[in-house]
């Protein structure tokens, strides 16, 4: 379980005040003058930053385990869902993105309607597979403009046609 760190900014009387000391070698040392400390900030330390890294790693591992389970059960658009899939994936779909512009320009953004309207925007969209139908560069798959009834999807590469299989997880209150 990830232990969240509540980060607090340091607030001092003198935000940008420093003293300047000339060193014997021609260099200058600046030392912060804090004055009265109103709020002691959260330390920026390896311990705190490593907690963030561990949380990111744990989240990626959880998604990888779910996707591995889906792939081991030969998940496809028309395959039956396993017990884990029924518990985690409420909706899957396939979309073909077309781009008629020359790189670096791209007009592949497409609206996708969700079959099941969500209760909230707290859902995750996962790319299960992506294929450049013309052998071109796919780039990244990006999701935007999420709503309870749909989202937009696009690729950032030069390919004229990309087919994406996606899964939508969550977005329900209860």
N, C-alpha and C positions, 0 to 999 in steps of 0.2 A: 504494500500500500504506500502510495506517495505521500510524504509528509510536507505539506505546503508551507513555504516560508512567506510570511507577510512582510513585504519589502517596504521600508520607510525611508524617505529622503531625509538627509541631514539638513537641519535648519539652524544657521548660525546668525549672530548679530551682523557680521561683516561677510557678506557672500563672496566677494571677490577682492579681499584685501590681503596683501602680502608684504612682508618686510624683505628688504634686499640686503644681502651681505656679500661684500667683495672678498673673494678668496685670494690667497697668495699667488695662485698660478694664472691670474687674469680672468678666471671665470667668476660667475655670480651665482649665489644660491638664493632662491626665493623660498620663504617659509610662510605658510598660511597663517593669518591672524584671524582666529575664530571669534574672538570677543565672547559674548554670552552665548552659550549653546542652548537653543530653545528646544530642539529635538535631536536626540542622538540617533543617527541613521543606522540602518542595518549594515553590518560589516560586509564589504565586498571581499569575500574570502574564497579560497579554494573549497572549503567545506560547503559553503552555500551554493557556489556555482556547480559543484559536483552533484549536489542534490538535484539540481535542474537537469543535468545531463543524465542522471540515473532515471529520472521520471520520463524523459524523452525516450530513453532506451527501453524502459518497461512498456511504454505505450506502443512503440514499434514492434516489440516482441509479441505483445498481445494481438495486434493486427496480423502479424505474420502467422501466428498459430491459428487464427480463425481462417485466414486464406489457405493455409496448408490443409486444414480439415476440409475446406470446400473443394480444393483441387483433388485431394485423395479420394473423395467421393464422386469423382468425375463430374463435377458440377458444370453444367452448361445451361443455356437458356431454357431447354425443355426437360432437363433432368429432374428427378424427384429430389426434394430437399431432405437432408438428414435431420436428426433431432437437433443438432447444434445449429444448423442453418435455419431451421424454423424458429429457434430461439433468438437468433441474431440478425438474420437478413429478412427484412420484410418485403423487399422488392428488388428485382433485377431487371436489366434491360440492355438492349443493344441499340446503338445510334451510329449512323454513318455521317461523318463530318466532311463537307466538301469545301474546297478552297479554290477559287478561280483567279486569285491574284499571284503575282510573282514575288518570291521572297525578297526582302524581309517583310512584305505586306501579307496579310492573312485575313480572310473573311469567313472563317469556318465556324464562328460562334452560332450555336443552335439552341433553341429552347426545348426543354424536355419536360413533359407533363408527368407528374407522379400519378400512378394508378390510385394510390391510397393517400388522401390528404392527411398531412401530419398535424399534430396538436401544437407543435412548436418547431423552431428552426434548429433544435439540438440534434440534428441527424448528421451522419457521416456518409459521404459518397466515396466509394472505393473503386479504383480501376482494377478490374479482374484481368482483362487482356486488352491489347491494342495492336492493330495491324494496319500498316500502310498498304492500301490496296494497289497502289502504283509503284511500290518499292521505294518511295521517297522518304524524306526525313519527317518523323512525327513531331519531334520536339517534345514539349511537355503537354500533358492534358491538364487543363485548368477548368475549375468550376467557379461560377460567380452568380450573383443575383438570386441567391437561394430564397425561396418562398415556401410556404407550407404546402403548396400545390405543384411545385416544380422548381427548376433551376436552369441555368445556362451552362453549356459545355463547349469548349473549343480546344484546338491543338495549336501549338505555336510554331510548328515546322513548316517546311515547304511542300509537303505532300498535297496532292490534289484531292485525295480521298483517304480517310482514316476511319476504320470501324472500331468502336470502343464498346466493350462489355463492361457494365458497371453494376455495383450493388449499393443499395441504400439501407443503412442501418440506423435505427432509432427514430427519434422525433415524436415519440408518444409520451404522454404524461403518466400513464398508469399501466 
